[in-house]
Amino acid sequence: MTTPFTLRLEEMDVSKAAIGGGKGASLGELVKAGARVPAGFVVTRGAFDLYMEAADPQKRISQWLAELHSGGKTLADTARAIAELLAEGTIPNEIGDAIGSGVEQLGVASMSVRSSATCEDGSATAWAGQLETYLDVSPEEIEEQVQACWHSIFRAPALAYGAAHGYGVGEFGVAVVVQEMVSSEVSGIGFSVHPVTQEPELRLIEACFGLGEAIVSGRIMPDQYVVKRGAREIVENTLGRQREGLFFEHGRYEPHWQQLGERGSQPKLNEDQVLEYAGILDRIEDHYGFPVDTEWALTKEGFHLLQSRPITTLAKEYREPIIDTAQPWVKLVRRPLSLLETSFIGLWLDSRHAGEDMGTHVDRFMAIQDDSDLATMFLPKPAFDAVLDHIRDLDRNNRPKLIGLLEKALEVFEEGRQRIERNEVFTSLEDAVEHFVDVGRYTTSFPSCTLIALEDGHIDDPQVRALSEQLRAHSLYPRYLSQLVEPLVIEQVKALGFSAPERGPELVTWSELRENLIDRETLEERLNLVREGYRFVIQILEDGERVNFVSETGYLLMRQIGQRQIIPPDDPDRIAGQAAWPGVYRGRARVLMTSDPDGVEMQEGEVLVSLQSNPNLMPLLRLAGAIVTDDGGVACHAGIICRELKIPTIIGTGRATATINTGDLIEVDATEQVVRILERA
């Protein structure tokens, strides 16, 4: 059966994504779900295919795309050649007739024309902002804009996006959605699961004055609302600094930007409206059966749904209760630690070792490894506070004991240093671990906690501070571990028949070795997971030890640190913003003051610092090690793209381009949501 060139939205559903594209299929599904969707129709992929056959009978575009993927042709040259070829293309009469009939049946004076690629808005890739949308289009202009939507799949940003996600030649087509234009005073985005912290019970809604294109383009700072599912509770409410909005004006051809002045700092939605849309999100998610990313417009009639697609950036395990939250965790430090090493750290804080010097034993400990192969350590907040209180009490009431503990730590340090110099091999792993625990507890944990206790308590004790800093100035235990402990571990896993015994410390804990709980099969399975990019989460709890290897850990770190909102900046070399994707990256800055990537020379691994997180920057986003922007919200198209590419991204800093210069060495800590300028160019 021949596919018609147009289909009404009422005829679309998810089963027709191959002919109506992701956007068209999803809009049809929203209609079936009872949502308020602007009336419209879809120009199907069949029309696109026929147009391409007429415009490119010799299949030159397929040849050029193959050369692009093989490296024989540059992105810019490919896009330019395709644009020149398609500039001569004309829409066949039968397609034009079908489009004209659809427009006539719609019977409105103003329409939106939006690309709906067959590879778009799927479960793995969103293609957010890569293809064209045209607003306030008159009936006589529809054909021209449909043709422009078809061409947009071959623009440089879209070609770069496709290459980044592994799309080969001939793996996509472009349908086009034509709908009645909704001109709204307030528009926005809604996620049924928080896209950064991935908390299933939290919904994220962003809102702006004017058209939602202002949000998705990354050009403005929207209002942001975090709502708890089912509780009718707004957990967080942040007013955006919206300086300008995108509006229609009668008699003007295109929407235009208007300065908002003080109005831009007013709330875009009231509490009832926020809660109403949160309820709509819940119903849409329940209908689809998976978390959704939606676009909406608000008019006097209520909320209009303009788009719904899967959230493409959620971890496989995001719904699983991986982390025990019986008590709040407090972050300690982030450093290179193996799984074996983190299990030792939990050991030297336990009841058998820590009571006398720490004042309490810590029976809970956690470490989360990130994509940089560094691990962030956490302690339960009540226990950590008790340790700091104990040290401050010692300083006030039993200072000789505090000095004595630090002097003992210096003795332990010297003894350990000499043992390393002599390469003194232990006769048993258990004996080596007991000595190592003393090294870690006295030379690392106790002096670190002492410095924190002094600073937090505003205590000026030069001698105690000097002794603690002397200990912390030298890191003994990494050498101790690698030279004296790990060789014994490697021998033990080698005896199990493990194929890569030198990787053993990355894959096993001390308790698993001590209690013979590890076998070759488990080690091989963990090694395969690590090779696939999985990271460890270890927790030492009252009822024992838990070890998980998970596909992503950035969102888990964001949850524990508990920062979703924008942090106010506080000093010239430290810029705060909001994470669109977590992670930590250090590199040289490349400051860009335009949304046009043409002619910009950017080295792979540089940090892209820009005014906006514009989807047009896709060719540069692929090269960036991290992204920092002045404007934009979590829901903008480029934020989605950065989450798909898993690039640490901080948006909405307000002043990055004015503070950072090209060549500056900066650290983008998107987990802590801060940019640190480490070295001026």
N, C-alpha and C positions, 0 to 999 in steps of 0.2 A: 504493500500500500504506500502510495506517495505521500510524504509529509506535506501538509499545507504550508504556505509561506507565512501565514499568520494564524495565531490562536488567541482567543480571549483568555484573560486571566482565570476565569471560572473553569476553563478547560484544562488548566495546568495543575500539576502536583509534582511531588518529588520523583515520581516514576518517569517524568518527561524532561529530566535535567539534560539528557543527551541532545534534545532538540530545542529546548527553551533556555538552556544555560542555568547556572545555579541560582541567579537572582530571579529569573522568570519562574522557575519551578517553585522556589520558596514563596514567592508572592501568591502564587496559586494555592499553595498549601495554607497560607495565612487566611485567604478567603474562605477556604473550607473549615478553618478553625474558628470562624466567626469574628475575626478581627476586622476593624475598620480600615480598608485598603482602598486607595484611590483607584477608580475604574481605569481599565486599560487593556492592552493586548500585547502579544509578543510577536516580533518578527523572527521567525525560527532560523535554526542553523541551516536548514535547507536553502533558504534565501541567500545566506552568506556563501554557501558552497557554490551555488549557481553563479553568483556574482563573481567569485574568485575564478571560476572556470572561464568566464567571459573576459575578465580583466587580465588574466595570466595564463593564456592557453598553453604556453610552452613550459609551464611549471618552473619558471626561473626563481620564484620566491623559495620554493622547497630547496633548490640547489644552493641559494645564498644562505639559507638557515643552516643547512648541513655544513657549509664552509665556516659559518660562525661557530657552531658547536665543536668543530674540529680544530679551531684556532687559525684557520686560513683566511678569515675575514674579520675585521674589527666590528665592534658593536655600532659605532657611529656610521661607518661605511655601509653596513647592512641596512640600518634603519633608513639612511638617505636613499639608497638604491630602491628599496621597496616603496618609499614615499613617492619617488619620481615615477615609478612604474604605475602605481595605483592612481596617480593624479589624472591619468587618462581614462580611468575606468568609468563606466556608466551603468546605472541600474537597469537590468532587463525590464521590458515593458510589463511582463506578467507579474514581476515582483512589485513594480510600481503600482499596478492596479490593485494588488492585494493590500498594500500599505494604504492607498487612498481609500479603499473600502473600510478599512479599520478605523481610520481617522474620521470618516463620515459617520460611522456608527457611534463613535465616542462622542462626537458632537459638542466639543468644547473649544474655546478660543485659545487656550494656553495649555501646553503639555510639557512634560519632562521626557527626555529621551536618554535612556541609560543602557550602557553595554551590559550584556549578560553572557559572558563566555562560558563554554561548557566545562572549562577547568576552574571556573570561578566559584567562590562561596561554597567550597566543598569541605569535607571533614579534615583535610590536611593542609590545604592552601586557600587563602581568602582572595588573593590578588587585589588586596585592598588599595583602592585609589589608582591602580595601574591603568585602567581603561577609562574611556571618556564618559562623562555625563553632561547633558545639555539641558538647561532649565528655561522655562518661559518660551517655548518654541511654538511658533504659529503653525497652523495647518499646512500652509504652502511651503514651509521650511522642513517638514518632517523627513522627506526623502534625503535631503542633503545631510541632515544630522545623523540619520541611520547609517549612511555611507561613512561618515566621519567616525562613528562608533566602530564599524568594521575595521577601519584603518588603524584604530588606536591599539590593537593587539600587536601591531608591528612597530610601535614607537620604541625608542631606545630603553626607557624605563621598564616597559612591559617585557621586552626581549631579555633584559638583564634579570628581571624577576623570574621569568621562565627558566633561564639558564641556572639560576641559583637553586631552583627547586627541581631540577632534573627533567624538565619538559623537553622532549625531543621534537623532531620535525613531524608535522602532521598530527600532533596529539591534541589539538584544540580547534574549536570553531567559535564563532561569535553570533549569538542571538542578540536581540535588542528589545528592551521593554519600553513601550510608549504608554504613558499614563496621564490622566488629568493632573495638571499642576496644582499643588497645594502651597499656597503662599501663607506662611505662618509667622507670627510674631516671636514664637519660642519654638526651638527645635532641639534635638539631641540624640544621644546614643544610650543604649541600655544593655548591660551584660547580666545574664542570669546567674553567673558565677564570677566572683571578682577575678579579673584576668591576670593580675600580678601575684597576689597571695593565694589565688586559686581556692579560696574558702567557699565550699559549696553552699553554705548557709547565708552568704553575703551577696547582695546584688549591687552593682555599680551603675549609677545613672549620671550622665553628664548633660548639661543643658546650657544653651546660649540664647541670646536675643537674635532674631533673624533666622536665616536658613542654616540647616545643619552642616552645610558645606564648610562653614566657618570652623567647626570643630574638626571634621575629618581631614581638612587640609592642614591642620596643625598650626594655623595662623593665630589663634586666640587662646586665652586661658578661660575655659568654661567653668561654671559651677559644677561641683561634684558632690554627689550624695551616695552614701553607703547605707544600705537598708538590709535589716535582718529578715530572712524569709519567715513568713507566717506570724511574725510577732508585731507587725505594724509599728516598727521601731526604726527610726533613723539613727544609725550608730554614729555616723560622722557627716558633717555638713560643712563644706568649704566653698566660700564665695570666690569666683574667679575674677581676675582683673581684666575684664573684657573691654578693651579700648575701642574696638570697632565691630560692627556687625554687617552681615550681607543681607540686603533687602531688595525687593522688587519695588518699582515705582511706575505708576501708570504712564504709558507713552514712551518708556525707555526700553531699548532692545534687550538689554541684559541686566541681571541683578548687579548692584553696585555696593561698594563699601561705604558705610556711614560712620563717622566718629560718634561715640556714645557718651563721652564725657563721664560725669558722675553716675549717670544711669547704669553704666556697665558694671558697677559694683553692687547694684541692687540684686536681690534674689530673683532668679529666673522662674522658679516654681515655688508654690507654697507647699506646706507640709502635706495637705490632702492630695495635691497633684502628684507629689513624689510617691506617696504610698499607693495611689491609684496605679501609677505606671509600674511600680514594683509588683503589684498584683497581676498586671497584664503580663509581665515577664514570667511570672510563675506559671500562668496558664499556657503561655506559648511553649515554655520548656516542657511542661507536662504533655502538651500535644505532640511535640516532635520526639520527645524521649531522650533528648540530649541538651546540654547547655547551649544557649544562643546569644549571639551578638546582634542587636537590633538597631535600626534607625527609625526615628519618629518625628512627627511634626504636630504641634498643638494649635488647634483653631477653636472657635466658639463651639463647634460640634464635639470637640474632645480630641483624644489622641488618634492620629492616623499612623498606621504602620507602613513604613516605606521600604523596609528590608529586614530580612532575618536570615542569619547564616550560622553554621556551627562555630563555636569558639575553637580555633585551630591550634591553640598554643597550650592546652592543658596537659599536664603530665599524666602518664598512664595510671599513676597511683594517687591522683589528687584527692579522691574520695576516701582513701584508706586512712585509718587512724594510726599512722606510723609512729607519731610522737606521743608519748604519755604526757598529758597536760594536767595531772592531778595537782601539781603545784606549778606556779609560774617559774620559767627559767630566766636566768640573767646571763648575758653574754660576757665571756672573759676575754679571750684573745683568739686571733686567727693566725695560723702558722702552718708550715709543712709538717704534717704528722701522718704516719702510717696507721692502719687499723690496729696493729700490734701496739704501737706507742700510745694511742689513745686509751687502750685498755689498761695500760700500766698507770696512766694518769688517774684514772678512776680508782685504781688500787691504792695509790699512795695517799688518797684522801679518805680512805675507809676507816672503820672503827678500830681496826687493829693497828693502824699507823698514825692517825692524825689527831687523836684526842688530846695529847699533852701539849703539842705546839700550836695547833689550830684552835684549841679550846672546845671543839666539837667534832664529831665525825660526820662526814658527808656520805650518806648512803645512796645518793643519786648523782649521776653524772651523764652528760651527753656530749657528743661531738658529731658534727655534720660536715662532710667533705663537699667542696664545691667544684666547679668546672676548672678551676685553676690548680686542682689537686692540693689545695690548702684546706685545713679543717678548722672550723670555728667551735670553740669549746663553751659549754654552758654548765652552770651549777644552779640548783634550786635557789630561788631568791631568799627564802627564810634562812637556809643554811649559810649562804654567802654573807648575808647581813650579820649573822651570828659570829662568823669568823672575824669580820671587820670590827665588830663591837668588842670581841675578846682582845684583839691586838690593841685597840685604843685603851681598853681597861688596863692591860699590862703596862702601856706607856705611862698611864696616870698613876697606877697603884703598885706596880711591881716591875719597875723599869729594869732593875738588874737581871731579872729573868728574861726579859725581852732582848736585852743586850747579849745575854748568855746564849740564847737560841741563835742569834745572828752570828755570834763568834763560833758556835758549834758548826753552823752552816759553812763558815770559811774553812774549818778543819775538814769537813766532809768534802768540800770542793777540792782542797789540796790533796787529800788522800785519793780521790777519784782521778785527779789529773795525773798523779804519779802512776796509778794503776794503768791508765791509758798509755802513758809513755813507756811503761815496761811491757805493754801488751800482755798483761797478766790474764791468762785464760782461766775461766772458772771450770771447776770439775763437773758442775751440774747446772742446768738451766734455772732451777729453783733458787740456788745460791746466788746466781748472777742477778736474778730478778730482785731478790731482797736487797742487795747492795744498790741496784739501780733505783729502786723505790726511795731509798734514803737520799740518793743524789737528787732526784727530781723534787722530792718534798722540801728538802732543806735549801737547795741552791736555786730553786726556781719558784715553786708555789708560795713558800712562806715569805721570801723577800718581796715578791710581786704583790701579795696581799697586804704586806706592811706598807708599801708605798701608796697603795690605793687607800688604805685606812687613814694614813696621815693626811693625804690630800682631801679626802671626803670629810674628814673631821677637822680640817683647818688647823692641824697640829704642826707646830714648828719645833722639830727635834733634830738638829743638825747631825748628831752622832748616829741616831737610828737611821736617818735618811741616807747618810754617807755609807754605812755598812750595807744597807739594802741595795743601793745603787752600785756599790762595788761588786756585789754578787750578781746583779742583773746585767752588768756590763760584759759578762762572759757567759756564754752558753755552753755548759759542760755536757749535759746529758745527750745531745744528738751524737757527739763523738763516742761517748760511752756506749750508747745503744748500738751504733753501727759497728764498732770494733769488738765489743766484748759480749754483747747479748745476741744480736741478730745472727752471727755465725752459728750459734747453738740452735737457734730456731730453724735456720736453713737446713742444718743436718737432720733435725727431727722430721721436717716435712719431706725431705729427700728420702728418708727411710720409709715413708708411706707410699713411695712410688710416684710422687707428684712430678709432672713433666717440666715444671719451671720452678725449682726450689728457691732460686734467688728472688722470686716474687712472693715468697711465703709471707714475709712481714706485712705486705699490703693486704693480705687475705685472711688472716687468722688472728684471734685474740689469745691473750695469755690463759684465760680460764679454759678455753677450748683445748689448748695444748696440755695444760696441767691435768684436766679431767678426762683426757682422751676422747673428746667430743667431736674431733675433726677427722675426716677421712679423705682419701684421694679424690673420690667423686665430688665431694663438696668443694674442695679446692679447685678442681678443674672447672666446675660450674661457675664459681666466683670469678675465676680468671677470665672466662669467656664473657661474663657480664662486664667486667672492667674494660676489656678490649672493645666492647660495644658502647662504652661511654657511661656506664652506670657508676654511681658514687655511693660510699657507705654512710650509714647512719648508725651509730652505736649508742646504746643507752644502758647504763648500769643502774638498776632499780632495786627496790627492796626485795623483790621476788626473783632477782637474777639479772642476767645479761641478755639484751636483745640486739641482734645485728641484722640490718636490712641493707641490701644493695638495690638502689632505686634509680629510675631513668633520669630524674631531675631532682635537684635539691635546692635550687635558688628560691623557689616559692616557700619551701619549708623554713629557710633562713629568714625570709621576709615575715613569715607568720610569727616566728619567735621574737624577732626584734620589734615587731608590732608597729611598724611605721607605714602607713598608707598615705598620709596627708603630706602636704608641702611644708617643709621646714623653713622658717625664715632665715635668710643669710645673716652671717654675723661678723665676718672679717674679710679683708681684701684677698686673702689667699685661700679662702674656703667658701665655695658657692654651693648653696643648697637648692634642691629641686624635688622632683617626684620621680620615682622609678617606673619606667614602662617595662623594663625587664631587668631582673637582678643580676648581680655579678660584680666582679672587681677587675679593672683593667688599667694598666699603666702604659702610657705612650706619649708621643709628641702630638701636639694639637695642629689641626688644619682648620683655620677659621674661614667660614664661607658666608658672605653677606648677600647671597642671591639664592634663588631656588632653581637656577639654571645650571646644570652640571657641565655644560659644554665648555671646553677649554680649560677646565680645572684639572690641574695635575696633582693627584693625591697618591701617596705611597701606601701600599697595602700595610695595614696595621696601625695607621695613624688614627687619632681620635678626631672625628668630624664634629666641629663646633659650629652650629648654624643658628640663624634666626628662628627657623621653623623646621619641623620634622616633615618636610614635604615629600610626597611619594615620587615626585619628579627626580629626587636625588637617588633613586634606586641604584644607578650605576656606581655611585660613591658609597652607598650604604653597604654594598657587597664587599668593599675594600676595607671598611672601617673596623677597627678593633673595639670601638665604643662610640656612642653618640651622646652629645650634649646639646640642648637647644634652649633658646630664650623663652619661646612660647610653646603652646600645645598642651593637650591633655592625654590621659592614659588611653582614651578611646580613639585617638586620631589614627588615620590610615597608616602613617609611618610607624606609629607605636605598635600596631598589629604586625607590620612587616618586621620590625626589630625583634619582636617576640618570636616570630617564626624563624628568623635567622639566629636567634639566641645571642644577640649582641647586647652587652650591658648598656642601658640607655637611661639617661636622666633628662627629663623634659621640664619646661616651665620654670627655669632658673631665673628668668627675668633680666639677667645681666651677664650671661656667659660670654657673648661676643664682645661686650664692652670691657671685660675683665681679663679674658684670655687672649693671648697673641699666638699667631702661627709660630710653631717651633717650641713653645713652652712645653716642658715635661709635666704632664698632669696625671693624676690618679682618679679614675672614675669609679667611685665606690657606690654602685647603684643599690647595694644591699642596705647600706647606711644612708643612702640618698644624698650624698655629698660629693663634690668635685674638689680635690686638693691640688693646688698649684705647687709643685715640688721644686721647679727650677725655671726661672725666667730665661727666655731665649736671648 
